[in-house]
Protein backbone atom coordinates (compact mmCIF):
# COMPACT_ATOMS: atom_id res chain seq x y z
CA UNK A 1 0.00 0.00 0.00
CA UNK A 2 2.65 2.51 1.02
CA UNK A 3 4.80 1.67 -1.99
CA UNK A 4 1.96 2.97 -4.16
CA UNK A 5 2.36 6.48 -2.78
CA UNK A 6 5.83 6.86 -4.25
CA UNK A 7 5.07 4.81 -7.35
CA UNK A 8 2.51 7.47 -8.21
CA UNK A 9 4.89 10.30 -7.42
CA UNK A 10 7.42 8.82 -9.81
CA UNK A 11 4.93 9.33 -12.62
CA UNK A 12 5.10 13.07 -12.10
CA UNK A 13 8.08 13.65 -14.37
CA UNK A 14 9.17 16.13 -17.03
CA UNK A 15 7.71 15.60 -20.51
CA UNK A 16 10.28 16.47 -23.14
CA UNK A 17 8.16 17.94 -25.90
CA UNK A 18 4.62 18.77 -24.77
CA UNK A 19 2.52 19.65 -21.76
CA UNK A 20 -0.63 17.69 -21.01
CA UNK A 21 -4.06 19.17 -21.54
CA UNK A 22 -7.67 18.21 -22.22
CA UNK A 23 -9.25 14.82 -21.48
CA UNK A 24 -12.76 13.70 -20.52
CA UNK A 25 -14.43 11.21 -18.22
CA UNK A 26 -17.78 10.25 -16.76
CA UNK A 27 -17.82 11.52 -13.12
CA UNK A 28 -20.78 9.33 -12.18
CA UNK A 29 -18.96 6.13 -13.18
CA UNK A 30 -15.23 6.83 -13.27
CA UNK A 31 -14.66 9.52 -10.66
CA UNK A 32 -13.81 13.18 -11.13
CA UNK A 33 -10.65 14.52 -12.69
CA UNK A 34 -8.75 16.91 -10.42
CA UNK A 35 -6.45 19.31 -12.26
CA UNK A 36 -4.84 21.22 -9.38
CA UNK A 37 -4.01 20.63 -5.72
CA UNK A 38 -6.23 23.56 -4.70
CA UNK A 39 -9.30 21.55 -5.74
CA UNK A 40 -8.63 18.84 -3.14
CA UNK A 41 -9.23 19.11 0.61
CA UNK A 42 -8.55 15.66 2.15
CA UNK A 43 -10.70 16.52 5.17
CA UNK A 44 -13.75 16.53 2.87
CA UNK A 45 -13.39 12.77 2.37
CA UNK A 46 -14.02 9.73 4.55
CA UNK A 47 -11.15 9.15 7.01
CA UNK A 48 -12.44 5.93 8.60
CA UNK A 49 -13.37 3.24 6.08
CA UNK A 50 -10.69 1.60 3.96
CA UNK A 51 -11.75 0.46 0.49
CA UNK A 52 -10.10 -0.55 -2.74
CA UNK A 53 -9.54 2.47 -4.97
CA UNK A 54 -8.41 2.64 -8.57
CA UNK A 55 -6.23 5.73 -8.95
CA UNK A 56 -5.57 7.16 -12.43
CA UNK A 57 -3.02 9.69 -13.63
CA UNK A 58 -3.63 11.38 -16.99
CA UNK A 59 -1.05 13.03 -19.25
CA UNK A 60 -0.42 13.50 -22.98
CA UNK A 61 -3.86 12.49 -24.21
CA UNK A 62 -4.57 9.45 -22.06
CA UNK A 63 -4.41 7.74 -18.68
CA UNK A 64 -0.73 6.83 -18.28
CA UNK A 65 -1.02 4.97 -14.99
CA UNK A 66 -3.59 3.11 -12.92
CA UNK A 67 -2.80 1.77 -9.45
CA UNK A 68 -5.02 -0.03 -6.94
CA UNK A 69 -4.73 0.70 -3.22
CA UNK A 70 -6.56 -0.29 -0.03
CA UNK A 71 -6.91 3.12 1.67
CA UNK A 72 -9.40 5.54 3.12
CA UNK A 73 -10.63 8.03 0.56
CA UNK A 74 -8.97 10.79 2.59
CA UNK A 75 -5.61 9.03 2.16
CA UNK A 76 -6.21 8.77 -1.59
CA UNK A 77 -7.09 12.47 -1.71
CA UNK A 78 -3.90 13.34 0.19
CA UNK A 79 -1.79 11.38 -2.29
CA UNK A 80 -3.54 13.01 -5.24
CA UNK A 81 -3.04 16.47 -3.75
CA UNK A 82 0.67 15.80 -3.32
CA UNK A 83 1.03 14.46 -6.88
CA UNK A 84 -0.53 17.59 -8.35
CA UNK A 85 1.53 19.82 -6.09
CA UNK A 86 4.78 18.18 -7.23
CA UNK A 87 3.64 18.42 -10.86
CA UNK A 88 3.09 22.17 -10.43
CA UNK A 89 6.44 22.53 -8.73
CA UNK A 90 8.23 20.92 -11.70
CA UNK A 91 6.50 22.86 -14.49
CA UNK A 92 5.15 26.03 -12.90
CA UNK A 93 1.65 24.91 -13.93
CA UNK A 94 -0.28 21.64 -13.84
CA UNK A 95 0.29 19.24 -16.74
CA UNK A 96 -1.40 16.20 -15.23
CA UNK A 97 -4.74 15.21 -13.76
CA UNK A 98 -5.69 12.67 -11.10
CA UNK A 99 -8.94 10.83 -10.42
CA UNK A 100 -9.99 7.84 -8.35
CA UNK A 101 -12.98 5.54 -8.12
CA UNK A 102 -13.97 2.54 -6.01
CA UNK A 103 -12.73 -0.79 -7.41
CA UNK A 104 -14.43 -4.17 -7.12
CA UNK A 105 -12.44 -5.76 -4.28
CA UNK A 106 -13.70 -6.50 -0.76
CA UNK A 107 -10.42 -6.79 1.15
CA UNK A 108 -6.79 -5.68 0.99
CA UNK A 109 -5.46 -8.92 -0.50
CA UNK A 110 -8.02 -8.83 -3.30
CA UNK A 111 -7.20 -5.17 -3.91
CA UNK A 112 -3.45 -5.85 -4.06
CA UNK A 113 -4.13 -8.62 -6.60
CA UNK A 114 -5.97 -6.31 -9.00
CA UNK A 115 -4.25 -5.30 -12.22
CA UNK A 116 -4.90 -2.78 -14.97
CA UNK A 117 -6.75 -4.96 -17.46
CA UNK A 118 -5.05 -5.18 -20.86
CA UNK A 119 -1.94 -3.28 -19.78
CA UNK A 120 1.49 -4.28 -21.04
CA UNK A 121 4.91 -2.69 -21.56
CA UNK A 122 5.48 -0.43 -24.57
CA UNK A 123 8.58 1.14 -26.04
CA UNK A 124 7.77 4.53 -27.55
CA UNK A 125 9.94 7.03 -29.37
CA UNK A 126 8.90 10.67 -29.71
CA UNK A 127 10.70 12.82 -32.28
CA UNK A 128 10.43 16.59 -32.59
CA UNK A 129 10.53 18.46 -35.94
CA UNK A 130 14.15 19.41 -35.24
CA UNK A 131 15.08 15.72 -35.06
CA UNK A 132 15.54 15.58 -31.30
CA UNK A 133 14.09 12.33 -29.96
CA UNK A 134 13.35 10.56 -26.71
CA UNK A 135 12.62 6.89 -26.03
CA UNK A 136 10.53 5.88 -23.03
CA UNK A 137 8.94 2.71 -21.67
CA UNK A 138 5.42 2.76 -20.24
CA UNK A 139 2.88 0.28 -18.86
CA UNK A 140 -0.67 0.73 -20.21
CA UNK A 141 -3.31 -0.93 -22.45
CA UNK A 142 -2.81 -0.55 -26.20
CA UNK A 143 -5.95 1.61 -26.38
CA UNK A 144 -4.25 4.17 -24.16
CA UNK A 145 -1.03 4.04 -26.14
CA UNK A 146 -3.02 4.71 -29.33
CA UNK A 147 -4.62 7.75 -27.67
CA UNK A 148 -1.17 8.93 -26.66
CA UNK A 149 0.05 8.38 -30.23
CA UNK A 150 -2.78 10.50 -31.65
CA UNK A 151 -2.06 13.23 -29.10
CA UNK A 152 1.55 13.57 -30.24
CA UNK A 153 0.81 13.33 -33.96
CA UNK A 154 -1.83 16.06 -33.70
CA UNK A 155 0.88 18.31 -32.27
CA UNK A 156 3.26 17.77 -35.15
CA UNK A 157 5.51 15.21 -33.47
CA UNK A 158 6.54 11.82 -34.76
CA UNK A 159 5.50 9.00 -32.44
CA UNK A 160 6.32 5.32 -32.82
CA UNK A 161 5.62 2.50 -30.40
CA UNK A 162 6.02 -1.27 -30.14
CA UNK A 163 5.69 -3.96 -27.43
CA UNK A 164 8.64 -4.19 -25.05
CA UNK A 165 9.99 -7.24 -23.23
CA UNK A 166 8.79 -6.72 -19.66
CA UNK A 167 6.09 -8.65 -17.83
CA UNK A 168 5.09 -6.25 -15.04
CA UNK A 169 5.03 -2.50 -14.35
CA UNK A 170 8.22 -2.49 -12.26
CA UNK A 171 10.20 -4.38 -14.92
CA UNK A 172 8.85 -2.01 -17.55
CA UNK A 173 9.83 1.09 -15.60
CA UNK A 174 13.29 -0.37 -15.00
CA UNK A 175 13.90 -0.22 -18.77
CA UNK A 176 13.93 3.57 -18.58
CA UNK A 177 17.45 4.98 -18.15
CA UNK A 178 18.33 6.30 -14.72
CA UNK A 179 19.07 9.97 -14.24
CA UNK A 180 22.83 10.60 -14.52
CA UNK A 181 24.57 11.04 -11.19
CA UNK A 182 27.65 12.97 -10.19
CA UNK A 183 29.79 10.96 -7.73
CA UNK A 184 31.34 14.24 -6.52
CA UNK A 185 27.94 15.50 -5.39
CA UNK A 186 26.33 13.35 -2.68
CA UNK A 187 22.91 14.95 -3.30
CA UNK A 188 22.66 13.04 -6.61
CA UNK A 189 23.83 9.69 -5.22
CA UNK A 190 20.97 7.25 -4.62
CA UNK A 191 20.63 5.96 -1.07
CA UNK A 192 17.93 4.44 1.11
CA UNK A 193 15.84 7.00 2.96
CA UNK A 194 13.06 6.76 5.53
CA UNK A 195 10.55 9.39 4.41
CA UNK A 196 7.46 10.54 6.27
CA UNK A 197 5.03 12.89 4.50
CA UNK A 198 1.93 14.42 6.09
CA UNK A 199 -0.73 16.10 3.94
CA UNK A 200 -4.27 16.91 5.05
CA UNK A 201 -3.69 15.18 8.39
CA UNK A 202 -2.77 11.89 6.66
CA UNK A 203 0.77 10.57 7.22
CA UNK A 204 2.62 8.05 5.08
CA UNK A 205 6.04 6.59 5.88
CA UNK A 206 8.01 4.71 3.25
CA UNK A 207 11.55 3.60 2.57
CA UNK A 208 12.71 4.70 -0.87
CA UNK A 209 15.94 4.42 -2.88
CA UNK A 210 16.64 7.81 -4.49
CA UNK A 211 19.03 10.76 -4.57
CA UNK A 212 18.70 13.12 -1.62
CA UNK A 213 17.74 15.94 -4.00
CA UNK A 214 14.70 13.90 -5.07
CA UNK A 215 13.65 13.35 -1.47
CA UNK A 216 14.02 17.06 -0.75
CA UNK A 217 11.74 17.82 -3.72
CA UNK A 218 9.09 15.52 -2.26
CA UNK A 219 9.36 17.25 1.13
CA UNK A 220 9.03 20.62 -0.60
CA UNK A 221 5.96 19.41 -2.50
CA UNK A 222 4.34 18.28 0.75
CA UNK A 223 4.97 21.73 2.24
CA UNK A 224 3.49 23.43 -0.84
CA UNK A 225 0.40 21.27 -0.34
CA UNK A 226 0.05 22.61 3.20
CA UNK A 227 1.67 19.61 4.87
CA UNK A 228 5.08 18.62 6.13
CA UNK A 229 7.74 15.99 5.72
CA UNK A 230 10.84 14.53 7.30
CA UNK A 231 13.52 12.11 6.12
CA UNK A 232 16.58 10.32 7.44
CA UNK A 233 19.05 7.72 6.16
CA UNK A 234 17.85 4.11 6.43
CA UNK A 235 19.89 0.96 7.06
CA UNK A 236 20.01 -0.57 3.56
CA UNK A 237 22.87 -0.64 1.09
CA UNK A 238 21.01 -1.38 -2.14
CA UNK A 239 17.64 -0.76 -3.78
CA UNK A 240 16.26 -4.25 -3.13
CA UNK A 241 17.15 -4.18 0.58
CA UNK A 242 15.60 -0.71 0.82
CA UNK A 243 12.34 -1.90 -0.75
CA UNK A 244 12.16 -4.83 1.68
CA UNK A 245 12.05 -2.40 4.61
CA UNK A 246 8.55 -1.42 3.46
CA UNK A 247 7.37 -4.92 4.39
C-alpha positions as CSV (number, residue, x, y, z in Angstrom):
1,X,0.0,0.0,0.0
2,X,2.7,2.5,1.0
3,X,4.8,1.7,-2.0
4,X,2.0,3.0,-4.2
5,X,2.4,6.5,-2.8
6,X,5.8,6.9,-4.3
7,X,5.1,4.8,-7.4
8,X,2.5,7.5,-8.2
9,X,4.9,10.3,-7.4
10,X,7.4,8.8,-9.8
11,X,4.9,9.3,-12.6
12,X,5.1,13.1,-12.1
13,X,8.1,13.7,-14.4
14,X,9.2,16.1,-17.0
15,X,7.7,15.6,-20.5
16,X,10.3,16.5,-23.1
17,X,8.2,17.9,-25.9
18,X,4.6,18.8,-24.8
19,X,2.5,19.7,-21.8
20,X,-0.6,17.7,-21.0
21,X,-4.1,19.2,-21.5
22,X,-7.7,18.2,-22.2
23,X,-9.3,14.8,-21.5
24,X,-12.8,13.7,-20.5
25,X,-14.4,11.2,-18.2
26,X,-17.8,10.3,-16.8
27,X,-17.8,11.5,-13.1
28,X,-20.8,9.3,-12.2
29,X,-19.0,6.1,-13.2
30,X,-15.2,6.8,-13.3
31,X,-14.7,9.5,-10.7
32,X,-13.8,13.2,-11.1
33,X,-10.6,14.5,-12.7
34,X,-8.7,16.9,-10.4
35,X,-6.5,19.3,-12.3
36,X,-4.8,21.2,-9.4
37,X,-4.0,20.6,-5.7
38,X,-6.2,23.6,-4.7
39,X,-9.3,21.6,-5.7
40,X,-8.6,18.8,-3.1
41,X,-9.2,19.1,0.6
42,X,-8.6,15.7,2.2
43,X,-10.7,16.5,5.2
44,X,-13.8,16.5,2.9
45,X,-13.4,12.8,2.4
46,X,-14.0,9.7,4.5
47,X,-11.2,9.2,7.0
48,X,-12.4,5.9,8.6
49,X,-13.4,3.2,6.1
50,X,-10.7,1.6,4.0
51,X,-11.7,0.5,0.5
52,X,-10.1,-0.5,-2.7
53,X,-9.5,2.5,-5.0
54,X,-8.4,2.6,-8.6
55,X,-6.2,5.7,-8.9
56,X,-5.6,7.2,-12.4
57,X,-3.0,9.7,-13.6
58,X,-3.6,11.4,-17.0
59,X,-1.1,13.0,-19.3
60,X,-0.4,13.5,-23.0
61,X,-3.9,12.5,-24.2
62,X,-4.6,9.4,-22.1
63,X,-4.4,7.7,-18.7
64,X,-0.7,6.8,-18.3
65,X,-1.0,5.0,-15.0
66,X,-3.6,3.1,-12.9
67,X,-2.8,1.8,-9.5
68,X,-5.0,0.0,-6.9
69,X,-4.7,0.7,-3.2
70,X,-6.6,-0.3,0.0
71,X,-6.9,3.1,1.7
72,X,-9.4,5.5,3.1
73,X,-10.6,8.0,0.6
74,X,-9.0,10.8,2.6
75,X,-5.6,9.0,2.2
76,X,-6.2,8.8,-1.6
77,X,-7.1,12.5,-1.7
78,X,-3.9,13.3,0.2
79,X,-1.8,11.4,-2.3
80,X,-3.5,13.0,-5.2
81,X,-3.0,16.5,-3.7
82,X,0.7,15.8,-3.3
83,X,1.0,14.5,-6.9
84,X,-0.5,17.6,-8.3
85,X,1.5,19.8,-6.1
86,X,4.8,18.2,-7.2
87,X,3.6,18.4,-10.9
88,X,3.1,22.2,-10.4
89,X,6.4,22.5,-8.7
90,X,8.2,20.9,-11.7
91,X,6.5,22.9,-14.5
92,X,5.2,26.0,-12.9
93,X,1.6,24.9,-13.9
94,X,-0.3,21.6,-13.8
95,X,0.3,19.2,-16.7
96,X,-1.4,16.2,-15.2
97,X,-4.7,15.2,-13.8
98,X,-5.7,12.7,-11.1
99,X,-8.9,10.8,-10.4
100,X,-10.0,7.8,-8.3
101,X,-13.0,5.5,-8.1
102,X,-14.0,2.5,-6.0
103,X,-12.7,-0.8,-7.4
104,X,-14.4,-4.2,-7.1
105,X,-12.4,-5.8,-4.3
106,X,-13.7,-6.5,-0.8
107,X,-10.4,-6.8,1.1
108,X,-6.8,-5.7,1.0
109,X,-5.5,-8.9,-0.5
110,X,-8.0,-8.8,-3.3
111,X,-7.2,-5.2,-3.9
112,X,-3.5,-5.9,-4.1
113,X,-4.1,-8.6,-6.6
114,X,-6.0,-6.3,-9.0
115,X,-4.2,-5.3,-12.2
116,X,-4.9,-2.8,-15.0
117,X,-6.7,-5.0,-17.5
118,X,-5.0,-5.2,-20.9
119,X,-1.9,-3.3,-19.8
120,X,1.5,-4.3,-21.0
121,X,4.9,-2.7,-21.6
122,X,5.5,-0.4,-24.6
123,X,8.6,1.1,-26.0
124,X,7.8,4.5,-27.6
125,X,9.9,7.0,-29.4
126,X,8.9,10.7,-29.7
127,X,10.7,12.8,-32.3
128,X,10.4,16.6,-32.6
129,X,10.5,18.5,-35.9
130,X,14.2,19.4,-35.2
131,X,15.1,15.7,-35.1
132,X,15.5,15.6,-31.3
133,X,14.1,12.3,-30.0
134,X,13.3,10.6,-26.7
135,X,12.6,6.9,-26.0
136,X,10.5,5.9,-23.0
137,X,8.9,2.7,-21.7
138,X,5.4,2.8,-20.2
139,X,2.9,0.3,-18.9
140,X,-0.7,0.7,-20.2
141,X,-3.3,-0.9,-22.5
142,X,-2.8,-0.6,-26.2
143,X,-6.0,1.6,-26.4
144,X,-4.2,4.2,-24.2
145,X,-1.0,4.0,-26.1
146,X,-3.0,4.7,-29.3
147,X,-4.6,7.8,-27.7
148,X,-1.2,8.9,-26.7
149,X,0.1,8.4,-30.2
150,X,-2.8,10.5,-31.7
151,X,-2.1,13.2,-29.1
152,X,1.6,13.6,-30.2
153,X,0.8,13.3,-34.0
154,X,-1.8,16.1,-33.7
155,X,0.9,18.3,-32.3
156,X,3.3,17.8,-35.2
157,X,5.5,15.2,-33.5
158,X,6.5,11.8,-34.8
159,X,5.5,9.0,-32.4
160,X,6.3,5.3,-32.8
161,X,5.6,2.5,-30.4
162,X,6.0,-1.3,-30.1
163,X,5.7,-4.0,-27.4
164,X,8.6,-4.2,-25.0
165,X,10.0,-7.2,-23.2
166,X,8.8,-6.7,-19.7
167,X,6.1,-8.6,-17.8
168,X,5.1,-6.3,-15.0
169,X,5.0,-2.5,-14.4
170,X,8.2,-2.5,-12.3
171,X,10.2,-4.4,-14.9
172,X,8.9,-2.0,-17.6
173,X,9.8,1.1,-15.6
174,X,13.3,-0.4,-15.0
175,X,13.9,-0.2,-18.8
176,X,13.9,3.6,-18.6
177,X,17.4,5.0,-18.1
178,X,18.3,6.3,-14.7
179,X,19.1,10.0,-14.2
180,X,22.8,10.6,-14.5
181,X,24.6,11.0,-11.2
182,X,27.7,13.0,-10.2
183,X,29.8,11.0,-7.7
184,X,31.3,14.2,-6.5
185,X,27.9,15.5,-5.4
186,X,26.3,13.3,-2.7
187,X,22.9,15.0,-3.3
188,X,22.7,13.0,-6.6
189,X,23.8,9.7,-5.2
190,X,21.0,7.3,-4.6
191,X,20.6,6.0,-1.1
192,X,17.9,4.4,1.1
193,X,15.8,7.0,3.0
194,X,13.1,6.8,5.5
195,X,10.6,9.4,4.4
196,X,7.5,10.5,6.3
197,X,5.0,12.9,4.5
198,X,1.9,14.4,6.1
199,X,-0.7,16.1,3.9
200,X,-4.3,16.9,5.0
201,X,-3.7,15.2,8.4
202,X,-2.8,11.9,6.7
203,X,0.8,10.6,7.2
204,X,2.6,8.1,5.1
205,X,6.0,6.6,5.9
206,X,8.0,4.7,3.2
207,X,11.5,3.6,2.6
208,X,12.7,4.7,-0.9
209,X,15.9,4.4,-2.9
210,X,16.6,7.8,-4.5
211,X,19.0,10.8,-4.6
212,X,18.7,13.1,-1.6
213,X,17.7,15.9,-4.0
214,X,14.7,13.9,-5.1
215,X,13.7,13.4,-1.5
216,X,14.0,17.1,-0.7
217,X,11.7,17.8,-3.7
218,X,9.1,15.5,-2.3
219,X,9.4,17.2,1.1
220,X,9.0,20.6,-0.6
221,X,6.0,19.4,-2.5
222,X,4.3,18.3,0.8
223,X,5.0,21.7,2.2
224,X,3.5,23.4,-0.8
225,X,0.4,21.3,-0.3
226,X,0.1,22.6,3.2
227,X,1.7,19.6,4.9
228,X,5.1,18.6,6.1
229,X,7.7,16.0,5.7
230,X,10.8,14.5,7.3
231,X,13.5,12.1,6.1
232,X,16.6,10.3,7.4
233,X,19.0,7.7,6.2
234,X,17.9,4.1,6.4
235,X,19.9,1.0,7.1
236,X,20.0,-0.6,3.6
237,X,22.9,-0.6,1.1
238,X,21.0,-1.4,-2.1
239,X,17.6,-0.8,-3.8
240,X,16.3,-4.3,-3.1
241,X,17.1,-4.2,0.6
242,X,15.6,-0.7,0.8
243,X,12.3,-1.9,-0.8
244,X,12.2,-4.8,1.7
245,X,12.0,-2.4,4.6
246,X,8.5,-1.4,3.5
247,X,7.4,-4.9,4.4
